[in-house]
Amino acid sequence: MFFTDHRIEAVSQLGLFIREFVSGKSISNGLEDLSDELKTAVNQSFRHNGWFIERNITQALEAWGEQLTVENLQDWRTQEGGVTTINRNRVGIVMAGNIPLVGLHDFLSVFLSGHFAIVKMSGDDQYILPVLVKVLLRHDELFEGDWVFVDQLSDMGAVIATGSDNTSRYFEYYFGKYPNIIRKNRTSIAVLTGHESKEELQGLGADIFSYFGMGCRSVSHLLVPENYDIQQVFANIVEYNDVINNNKYGNNYDYYRALFLLNQDDFLENGFLIVRENEELHTPVSILHYSTYGKEGPVEQLTKWENQIQCIVGQAHLPLGTAQKPRLWDYADGVNTMDFLKNL
């Protein structure tokens, strides 16, 4: 039951529903009522979690709508070796809640592989996914037995859990006896040369500010050549200045600005982003770090940070502006979820 055409068709119908919802087009396949439910879920999500503004939820939906086509899903199946018979297992999924629908890939991986999903959603992102899975049920009501939403995992044969470095220790303690994928903190970086075009640096702005910089694919660190002028970045990210109007983001910015001033730390700012020269990869919301590389290039730093980086944009890597647009087979932490599920 691995990547059957019937399941691909169901997921592609979900993609069509999402594309129509985001575009404002008439909803096909008799799913108008689910469109109304999704609108309600979007509003509930923001009221419950101030980081989940409508623009960010729409961005997440747009990304999923673009990926969930028959062609992409068939390509994904080809990447994983076609249709395979598997032993059906109960797979627990612990979802993160840092950005909207961050757990959907794990859910769809389990669904397409034919396993049974026991889903513990994050309290920060609990309204949208239950609406989306109803689209799969409209395709075939027999799918109803393929997943359940729970408050606590139990009676499973394998686990996929995503969280922070701290929660990963908890996951390893409780789920270590099961076959598992346990994900920790990761972040993303950009490698700049100083020869980027205006359009490329504008794309970098999307990599930095999408989802307020809270995703593991959000760029939190720049690797730049020595004597690089950071003002080049500032000059091309002005269009993202409205992030400061979000209370949560603005409070973070004000807090760290005051802290750095009090400590007399060196930093640059433009009214909505604080930039510091610092070797640390992970940064709080509203802060961007940068470090420099010499004539030998950034290879040494990239190697040192290998296990902390989710993706790299810039020179010889992903194009600037594409950090938040992974393909279906671009697996988190570089761990092939489908291969894991196939071999249970």
Contacts in CASP RR format, 6 or more apart in sequence:
PFRMAT RR
TARGET T0000
AUTHOR 0000-0000-0000
METHOD contacts of the structure
MODEL  1
MFFTDHRIEAVSQLGLFIREFVSGKSISNGLEDLSDELKTAVNQSFRHNG
WFIERNITQALEAWGEQLTVENLQDWRTQEGGVTTINRNRVGIVMAGNIP
LVGLHDFLSVFLSGHFAIVKMSGDDQYILPVLVKVLLRHDELFEGDWVFV
DQLSDMGAVIATGSDNTSRYFEYYFGKYPNIIRKNRTSIAVLTGHESKEE
LQGLGADIFSYFGMGCRSVSHLLVPENYDIQQVFANIVEYNDVINNNKYG
NNYDYYRALFLLNQDDFLENGFLIVRENEELHTPVSILHYSTYGKEGPVE
QLTKWENQIQCIVGQAHLPLGTAQKPRLWDYADGVNTMDFLKNL
1 7 0 8 1.000
1 85 0 8 1.000
1 86 0 8 1.000
1 88 0 8 1.000
1 113 0 8 1.000
1 114 0 8 1.000
2 80 0 8 1.000
2 82 0 8 1.000
2 83 0 8 1.000
2 84 0 8 1.000
2 85 0 8 1.000
2 86 0 8 1.000
2 112 0 8 1.000
2 113 0 8 1.000
2 114 0 8 1.000
2 342 0 8 1.000
3 73 0 8 1.000
3 76 0 8 1.000
3 77 0 8 1.000
3 80 0 8 1.000
3 82 0 8 1.000
3 83 0 8 1.000
3 84 0 8 1.000
3 112 0 8 1.000
3 113 0 8 1.000
4 83 0 8 1.000
6 140 0 8 1.000
7 111 0 8 1.000
7 112 0 8 1.000
7 114 0 8 1.000
8 70 0 8 1.000
8 73 0 8 1.000
8 74 0 8 1.000
8 77 0 8 1.000
8 112 0 8 1.000
9 70 0 8 1.000
9 139 0 8 1.000
10 135 0 8 1.000
10 136 0 8 1.000
10 139 0 8 1.000
10 140 0 8 1.000
10 143 0 8 1.000
11 68 0 8 1.000
11 73 0 8 1.000
11 108 0 8 1.000
11 111 0 8 1.000
11 112 0 8 1.000
11 136 0 8 1.000
12 68 0 8 1.000
12 69 0 8 1.000
12 70 0 8 1.000
12 73 0 8 1.000
13 29 0 8 1.000
13 135 0 8 1.000
13 136 0 8 1.000
13 138 0 8 1.000
13 139 0 8 1.000
14 68 0 8 1.000
14 132 0 8 1.000
14 135 0 8 1.000
14 136 0 8 1.000
15 64 0 8 1.000
15 65 0 8 1.000
15 68 0 8 1.000
15 69 0 8 1.000
16 28 0 8 1.000
16 29 0 8 1.000
17 27 0 8 1.000
17 29 0 8 1.000
17 31 0 8 1.000
17 34 0 8 1.000
17 35 0 8 1.000
17 132 0 8 1.000
17 135 0 8 1.000
18 61 0 8 1.000
18 62 0 8 1.000
18 64 0 8 1.000
18 65 0 8 1.000
18 68 0 8 1.000
18 132 0 8 1.000
19 25 0 8 1.000
19 65 0 8 1.000
19 66 0 8 1.000
20 26 0 8 1.000
20 27 0 8 1.000
20 28 0 8 1.000
20 35 0 8 1.000
21 27 0 8 1.000
21 35 0 8 1.000
21 38 0 8 1.000
21 61 0 8 1.000
22 58 0 8 1.000
22 61 0 8 1.000
22 62 0 8 1.000
22 65 0 8 1.000
27 34 0 8 1.000
27 35 0 8 1.000
29 138 0 8 1.000
30 138 0 8 1.000
31 135 0 8 1.000
31 138 0 8 1.000
34 131 0 8 1.000
34 134 0 8 1.000
34 135 0 8 1.000
34 138 0 8 1.000
37 131 0 8 1.000
37 134 0 8 1.000
38 128 0 8 1.000
38 131 0 8 1.000
38 132 0 8 1.000
41 127 0 8 1.000
41 128 0 8 1.000
41 130 0 8 1.000
41 131 0 8 1.000
42 54 0 8 1.000
42 57 0 8 1.000
42 127 0 8 1.000
42 128 0 8 1.000
44 127 0 8 1.000
45 52 0 8 1.000
45 57 0 8 1.000
45 100 0 8 1.000
45 125 0 8 1.000
45 127 0 8 1.000
45 128 0 8 1.000
46 52 0 8 1.000
46 53 0 8 1.000
46 54 0 8 1.000
46 57 0 8 1.000
48 123 0 8 1.000
48 124 0 8 1.000
48 126 0 8 1.000
48 127 0 8 1.000
49 124 0 8 1.000
49 125 0 8 1.000
50 246 0 8 1.000
50 247 0 8 1.000
50 248 0 8 1.000
51 124 0 8 1.000
51 211 0 8 1.000
51 212 0 8 1.000
51 214 0 8 1.000
51 246 0 8 1.000
51 248 0 8 1.000
52 100 0 8 1.000
52 124 0 8 1.000
52 125 0 8 1.000
53 246 0 8 1.000
56 99 0 8 1.000
56 100 0 8 1.000
56 210 0 8 1.000
56 211 0 8 1.000
56 212 0 8 1.000
57 100 0 8 1.000
57 128 0 8 1.000
59 210 0 8 1.000
59 211 0 8 1.000
59 324 0 8 1.000
60 99 0 8 1.000
60 100 0 8 1.000
60 101 0 8 1.000
60 211 0 8 1.000
61 100 0 8 1.000
61 101 0 8 1.000
63 324 0 8 1.000
63 325 0 8 1.000
64 101 0 8 1.000
64 104 0 8 1.000
66 325 0 8 1.000
67 327 0 8 1.000
67 328 0 8 1.000
68 108 0 8 1.000
72 327 0 8 1.000
72 328 0 8 1.000
73 112 0 8 1.000
73 328 0 8 1.000
75 328 0 8 1.000
75 329 0 8 1.000
76 328 0 8 1.000
76 329 0 8 1.000
76 338 0 8 1.000
77 83 0 8 1.000
79 329 0 8 1.000
80 329 0 8 1.000
80 338 0 8 1.000
80 339 0 8 1.000
80 342 0 8 1.000
84 342 0 8 1.000
86 113 0 8 1.000
86 114 0 8 1.000
86 115 0 8 1.000
86 341 0 8 1.000
86 342 0 8 1.000
86 344 0 8 1.000
87 344 0 8 1.000
88 114 0 8 1.000
88 115 0 8 1.000
88 116 0 8 1.000
89 115 0 8 1.000
89 116 0 8 1.000
89 156 0 8 1.000
89 157 0 8 1.000
89 158 0 8 1.000
89 344 0 8 1.000
90 115 0 8 1.000
90 116 0 8 1.000
90 118 0 8 1.000
90 155 0 8 1.000
90 156 0 8 1.000
90 157 0 8 1.000
90 158 0 8 1.000
91 110 0 8 1.000
91 115 0 8 1.000
91 116 0 8 1.000
91 117 0 8 1.000
91 118 0 8 1.000
91 156 0 8 1.000
91 157 0 8 1.000
91 158 0 8 1.000
91 159 0 8 1.000
91 160 0 8 1.000
91 341 0 8 1.000
91 344 0 8 1.000
92 117 0 8 1.000
92 118 0 8 1.000
92 119 0 8 1.000
92 120 0 8 1.000
92 153 0 8 1.000
92 156 0 8 1.000
92 157 0 8 1.000
92 158 0 8 1.000
92 159 0 8 1.000
92 160 0 8 1.000
93 103 0 8 1.000
93 106 0 8 1.000
93 107 0 8 1.000
93 110 0 8 1.000
93 117 0 8 1.000
93 118 0 8 1.000
93 119 0 8 1.000
93 120 0 8 1.000
93 159 0 8 1.000
93 160 0 8 1.000
93 161 0 8 1.000
94 120 0 8 1.000
94 153 0 8 1.000
94 159 0 8 1.000
94 160 0 8 1.000
94 161 0 8 1.000
94 162 0 8 1.000
94 163 0 8 1.000
94 171 0 8 1.000
95 102 0 8 1.000
95 103 0 8 1.000
95 106 0 8 1.000
95 107 0 8 1.000
95 119 0 8 1.000
95 120 0 8 1.000
95 121 0 8 1.000
95 122 0 8 1.000
95 125 0 8 1.000
95 162 0 8 1.000
96 102 0 8 1.000
96 103 0 8 1.000
96 122 0 8 1.000
96 125 0 8 1.000
96 162 0 8 1.000
96 163 0 8 1.000
96 183 0 8 1.000
97 103 0 8 1.000
97 122 0 8 1.000
97 123 0 8 1.000
97 124 0 8 1.000
97 125 0 8 1.000
98 124 0 8 1.000
98 211 0 8 1.000
98 214 0 8 1.000
98 215 0 8 1.000
98 216 0 8 1.000
99 125 0 8 1.000
99 211 0 8 1.000
99 214 0 8 1.000
99 215 0 8 1.000
100 125 0 8 1.000
100 128 0 8 1.000
100 211 0 8 1.000
101 125 0 8 1.000
101 128 0 8 1.000
101 129 0 8 1.000
101 132 0 8 1.000
102 125 0 8 1.000
102 162 0 8 1.000
102 215 0 8 1.000
103 125 0 8 1.000
103 129 0 8 1.000
103 162 0 8 1.000
104 129 0 8 1.000
104 132 0 8 1.000
105 328 0 8 1.000
105 332 0 8 1.000
105 337 0 8 1.000
106 160 0 8 1.000
106 162 0 8 1.000
106 337 0 8 1.000
107 117 0 8 1.000
107 119 0 8 1.000
107 129 0 8 1.000
107 133 0 8 1.000
107 147 0 8 1.000
109 160 0 8 1.000
109 337 0 8 1.000
109 338 0 8 1.000
109 341 0 8 1.000
110 116 0 8 1.000
110 117 0 8 1.000
110 147 0 8 1.000
110 160 0 8 1.000
110 341 0 8 1.000
111 117 0 8 1.000
111 136 0 8 1.000
111 143 0 8 1.000
111 146 0 8 1.000
111 147 0 8 1.000
112 338 0 8 1.000
113 338 0 8 1.000
113 341 0 8 1.000
113 342 0 8 1.000
114 146 0 8 1.000
115 158 0 8 1.000
115 341 0 8 1.000
115 344 0 8 1.000
116 145 0 8 1.000
116 146 0 8 1.000
116 147 0 8 1.000
116 148 0 8 1.000
117 146 0 8 1.000
117 147 0 8 1.000
117 148 0 8 1.000
118 147 0 8 1.000
118 148 0 8 1.000
118 150 0 8 1.000
118 153 0 8 1.000
118 154 0 8 1.000
118 155 0 8 1.000
118 156 0 8 1.000
119 129 0 8 1.000
119 147 0 8 1.000
119 148 0 8 1.000
119 149 0 8 1.000
119 150 0 8 1.000
120 149 0 8 1.000
120 150 0 8 1.000
120 151 0 8 1.000
120 152 0 8 1.000
120 153 0 8 1.000
121 129 0 8 1.000
121 149 0 8 1.000
130 149 0 8 1.000
133 147 0 8 1.000
136 143 0 8 1.000
137 143 0 8 1.000
137 144 0 8 1.000
153 159 0 8 1.000
153 175 0 8 1.000
156 178 0 8 1.000
157 178 0 8 1.000
157 179 0 8 1.000
157 344 0 8 1.000
158 178 0 8 1.000
158 179 0 8 1.000
158 180 0 8 1.000
158 340 0 8 1.000
158 341 0 8 1.000
158 344 0 8 1.000
159 171 0 8 1.000
159 175 0 8 1.000
159 176 0 8 1.000
159 178 0 8 1.000
159 179 0 8 1.000
159 180 0 8 1.000
159 181 0 8 1.000
159 182 0 8 1.000
160 180 0 8 1.000
160 181 0 8 1.000
160 337 0 8 1.000
160 340 0 8 1.000
161 167 0 8 1.000
161 168 0 8 1.000
161 171 0 8 1.000
161 175 0 8 1.000
161 180 0 8 1.000
161 181 0 8 1.000
161 182 0 8 1.000
161 183 0 8 1.000
162 183 0 8 1.000
162 332 0 8 1.000
163 171 0 8 1.000
163 183 0 8 1.000
163 184 0 8 1.000
163 185 0 8 1.000
164 184 0 8 1.000
164 185 0 8 1.000
165 184 0 8 1.000
165 185 0 8 1.000
168 182 0 8 1.000
168 183 0 8 1.000
168 184 0 8 1.000
171 180 0 8 1.000
171 182 0 8 1.000
172 182 0 8 1.000
175 182 0 8 1.000
176 182 0 8 1.000
179 340 0 8 1.000
179 344 0 8 1.000
181 333 0 8 1.000
181 335 0 8 1.000
181 337 0 8 1.000
181 340 0 8 1.000
183 332 0 8 1.000
183 333 0 8 1.000
183 335 0 8 1.000
184 333 0 8 1.000
185 216 0 8 1.000
185 282 0 8 1.000
185 308 0 8 1.000
186 216 0 8 1.000
186 308 0 8 1.000
186 309 0 8 1.000
186 310 0 8 1.000
186 332 0 8 1.000
186 333 0 8 1.000
187 215 0 8 1.000
187 216 0 8 1.000
187 218 0 8 1.000
187 219 0 8 1.000
187 220 0 8 1.000
187 221 0 8 1.000
187 281 0 8 1.000
187 282 0 8 1.000
187 283 0 8 1.000
187 308 0 8 1.000
187 309 0 8 1.000
187 310 0 8 1.000
188 207 0 8 1.000
188 216 0 8 1.000
188 217 0 8 1.000
188 218 0 8 1.000
188 219 0 8 1.000
188 220 0 8 1.000
188 309 0 8 1.000
188 310 0 8 1.000
188 311 0 8 1.000
188 312 0 8 1.000
188 313 0 8 1.000
188 323 0 8 1.000
189 219 0 8 1.000
189 220 0 8 1.000
189 221 0 8 1.000
189 222 0 8 1.000
189 223 0 8 1.000
189 281 0 8 1.000
189 302 0 8 1.000
189 305 0 8 1.000
189 309 0 8 1.000
189 312 0 8 1.000
189 313 0 8 1.000
190 204 0 8 1.000
190 207 0 8 1.000
190 219 0 8 1.000
190 221 0 8 1.000
190 222 0 8 1.000
190 223 0 8 1.000
190 312 0 8 1.000
190 313 0 8 1.000
190 314 0 8 1.000
190 320 0 8 1.000
191 223 0 8 1.000
191 298 0 8 1.000
191 302 0 8 1.000
191 312 0 8 1.000
191 313 0 8 1.000
191 314 0 8 1.000
191 315 0 8 1.000
191 316 0 8 1.000
191 317 0 8 1.000
192 204 0 8 1.000
192 222 0 8 1.000
192 223 0 8 1.000
192 224 0 8 1.000
192 225 0 8 1.000
192 228 0 8 1.000
192 314 0 8 1.000
192 315 0 8 1.000
193 225 0 8 1.000
193 315 0 8 1.000
194 224 0 8 1.000
194 225 0 8 1.000
194 228 0 8 1.000
194 232 0 8 1.000
196 204 0 8 1.000
196 232 0 8 1.000
196 314 0 8 1.000
196 320 0 8 1.000
198 236 0 8 1.000
200 314 0 8 1.000
200 319 0 8 1.000
200 320 0 8 1.000
200 321 0 8 1.000
201 232 0 8 1.000
201 233 0 8 1.000
201 235 0 8 1.000
201 236 0 8 1.000
201 237 0 8 1.000
201 320 0 8 1.000
202 236 0 8 1.000
202 237 0 8 1.000
202 239 0 8 1.000
203 320 0 8 1.000
203 321 0 8 1.000
204 219 0 8 1.000
204 233 0 8 1.000
204 236 0 8 1.000
204 237 0 8 1.000
204 313 0 8 1.000
204 320 0 8 1.000
204 321 0 8 1.000
205 219 0 8 1.000
205 236 0 8 1.000
205 237 0 8 1.000
205 240 0 8 1.000
205 321 0 8 1.000
206 240 0 8 1.000
206 321 0 8 1.000
206 323 0 8 1.000
206 324 0 8 1.000
207 217 0 8 1.000
207 218 0 8 1.000
207 219 0 8 1.000
207 313 0 8 1.000
207 320 0 8 1.000
207 321 0 8 1.000
207 322 0 8 1.000
207 323 0 8 1.000
207 324 0 8 1.000
208 218 0 8 1.000
208 219 0 8 1.000
208 220 0 8 1.000
208 237 0 8 1.000
208 240 0 8 1.000
208 273 0 8 1.000
208 288 0 8 1.000
209 237 0 8 1.000
209 240 0 8 1.000
209 243 0 8 1.000
210 218 0 8 1.000
210 323 0 8 1.000
210 324 0 8 1.000
211 218 0 8 1.000
211 324 0 8 1.000
212 243 0 8 1.000
212 246 0 8 1.000
212 248 0 8 1.000
212 249 0 8 1.000
212 285 0 8 1.000
213 219 0 8 1.000
213 220 0 8 1.000
213 285 0 8 1.000
214 285 0 8 1.000
216 310 0 8 1.000
216 332 0 8 1.000
217 310 0 8 1.000
217 311 0 8 1.000
217 323 0 8 1.000
217 324 0 8 1.000
217 326 0 8 1.000
218 323 0 8 1.000
218 324 0 8 1.000
219 288 0 8 1.000
219 313 0 8 1.000
219 323 0 8 1.000
220 281 0 8 1.000
220 282 0 8 1.000
220 283 0 8 1.000
220 287 0 8 1.000
220 288 0 8 1.000
220 289 0 8 1.000
221 280 0 8 1.000
221 281 0 8 1.000
221 283 0 8 1.000
221 288 0 8 1.000
221 289 0 8 1.000
221 290 0 8 1.000
221 291 0 8 1.000
222 233 0 8 1.000
222 288 0 8 1.000
222 289 0 8 1.000
222 290 0 8 1.000
222 291 0 8 1.000
223 290 0 8 1.000
223 291 0 8 1.000
223 292 0 8 1.000
223 293 0 8 1.000
223 298 0 8 1.000
223 301 0 8 1.000
223 302 0 8 1.000
224 230 0 8 1.000
224 290 0 8 1.000
224 291 0 8 1.000
224 292 0 8 1.000
224 293 0 8 1.000
225 292 0 8 1.000
225 293 0 8 1.000
225 294 0 8 1.000
226 292 0 8 1.000
226 293 0 8 1.000
226 294 0 8 1.000
228 290 0 8 1.000
228 292 0 8 1.000
230 268 0 8 1.000
230 275 0 8 1.000
230 290 0 8 1.000
233 275 0 8 1.000
234 268 0 8 1.000
234 270 0 8 1.000
234 273 0 8 1.000
234 275 0 8 1.000
237 270 0 8 1.000
237 273 0 8 1.000
238 270 0 8 1.000
240 272 0 8 1.000
241 270 0 8 1.000
241 271 0 8 1.000
241 272 0 8 1.000
243 249 0 8 1.000
243 250 0 8 1.000
243 272 0 8 1.000
243 286 0 8 1.000
244 250 0 8 1.000
244 253 0 8 1.000
244 271 0 8 1.000
244 272 0 8 1.000
248 285 0 8 1.000
249 285 0 8 1.000
249 286 0 8 1.000
250 286 0 8 1.000
252 284 0 8 1.000
252 285 0 8 1.000
252 286 0 8 1.000
253 271 0 8 1.000
253 272 0 8 1.000
253 273 0 8 1.000
253 274 0 8 1.000
253 286 0 8 1.000
256 274 0 8 1.000
256 284 0 8 1.000
256 286 0 8 1.000
256 287 0 8 1.000
257 267 0 8 1.000
257 269 0 8 1.000
257 274 0 8 1.000
259 265 0 8 1.000
260 267 0 8 1.000
260 274 0 8 1.000
260 276 0 8 1.000
265 276 0 8 1.000
266 276 0 8 1.000
266 277 0 8 1.000
267 274 0 8 1.000
267 275 0 8 1.000
267 276 0 8 1.000
268 274 0 8 1.000
268 275 0 8 1.000
268 276 0 8 1.000
269 275 0 8 1.000
272 286 0 8 1.000
273 286 0 8 1.000
273 287 0 8 1.000
273 288 0 8 1.000
274 286 0 8 1.000
274 287 0 8 1.000
274 288 0 8 1.000
275 287 0 8 1.000
275 288 0 8 1.000
275 289 0 8 1.000
275 290 0 8 1.000
276 287 0 8 1.000
276 288 0 8 1.000
276 289 0 8 1.000
276 290 0 8 1.000
277 289 0 8 1.000
277 290 0 8 1.000
277 291 0 8 1.000
277 292 0 8 1.000
278 289 0 8 1.000
278 290 0 8 1.000
278 291 0 8 1.000
279 289 0 8 1.000
279 291 0 8 1.000
280 289 0 8 1.000
281 289 0 8 1.000
281 305 0 8 1.000
281 308 0 8 1.000
281 309 0 8 1.000
282 308 0 8 1.000
283 289 0 8 1.000
291 301 0 8 1.000
293 300 0 8 1.000
293 301 0 8 1.000
302 309 0 8 1.000
302 312 0 8 1.000
310 332 0 8 1.000
310 333 0 8 1.000
311 317 0 8 1.000
311 318 0 8 1.000
311 323 0 8 1.000
311 326 0 8 1.000
311 330 0 8 1.000
312 318 0 8 1.000
313 319 0 8 1.000
313 320 0 8 1.000
313 321 0 8 1.000
313 322 0 8 1.000
313 323 0 8 1.000
314 320 0 8 1.000
329 338 0 8 1.000
331 337 0 8 1.000
331 338 0 8 1.000
END
